[in-house]
Amino acid sequence: MGFAGQVWRRVRKQPLAAVGVVLLAVFILGGLLAPWLSHYNPAAIDLTNRLQTPSAAHWAGTDELGRDTMARLLWGARLSLAVSVTVVGVSLALGIAIGGLAGYLGGWVDTALTTFAMNTFLALPGILLAIAFAAFLGPGFLNLVLALAVGGWAGYARLVRAQVMAVREREYVDAARALGASGMRIFLRHILPNILQPILVQAAIGMAGVILAEATLSFLGLGIPAPASSWGAMLNDARSHLFDSPHLVLFPAAAVAGAVLGFNFLGDALRDRLDPRTRLEMGL
């Protein structure tokens, strides 16, 4: 069976995964290639061409200030991609460090970190915590990343803690400990590589949550300040034109939904691909 046949076989067995890959390819390539895919300046105001419907000149129409909607969608994809990667990276680093420390050391360290740190942040609604931090810090990229990461690391930490506790007494860990390996080396070389499967799945799903949260904060005016293109800000600006120019709502809403669905489908595909039992059941 050739390469094309193998690809088609996987598509037939995991159609949602294929849809997710296509959606993410459009999202990522649109963000990375935004300067070359549209020759319009996303912040350029042209009042003579305001509220135009989709046409050959403006594929997604223009907004109330005459800005090209397609250009703003592409640059908004770049912004959402940058925010999601940064937030998940920061949250994952904190989660691995804190969760790994709690799970590996156990005892009073585990009690302190789990009871007073993880459970405290998990007890607070993540989006409300992000709104509170964003309102206190003010709009801006770094403030937005900090606001979203503050409420996102606890979930990764709890997952890492549970996985570390499940493998820290395995034979290969005992063998490395008997050979005199340090705790840091044991964790990085023997424990972390064996718990990456659920972490990667959670990170993929977490990217979808960050995109949705970033759009929510931008919709409320707590995200990246104007004139930067943001899907949430585009939806907020389009509220007053819902009936006379519905394309201003439909395009950014479809972009948010497509990106979120893409990462969710990718997370499901990674779970099926990395779980040996699921692979056998699906014949992967």
Secondary structure, 3 states (H helix, E strand, C coil): CCHHHHHHHHHHHCHHHHHHHHHHHHHHHHHHCHHHHCCCCCCCCCHHHCCCCCCCCCCCCECCCCCEHHHHHHHHHHHHHHHHHHHHHHHHHHHHHHHHHHHHHCHHHHHHHHHHHHHHHHHCCHHHHHHHHHHHHCCCHHHHHHHHHHHHHHHHHHHHHHHHHHHCCCHHHHHHHHCCCCHHHHHHHHHHHHCHHHHHHHHHHHHHHHHHHHHHHHHCCCCCCCCCCCHHHHHHHHHHHCCCCCHHHHHHHHHHHHHHHHHHHHHHHHHHHHCHHHHHHHCC
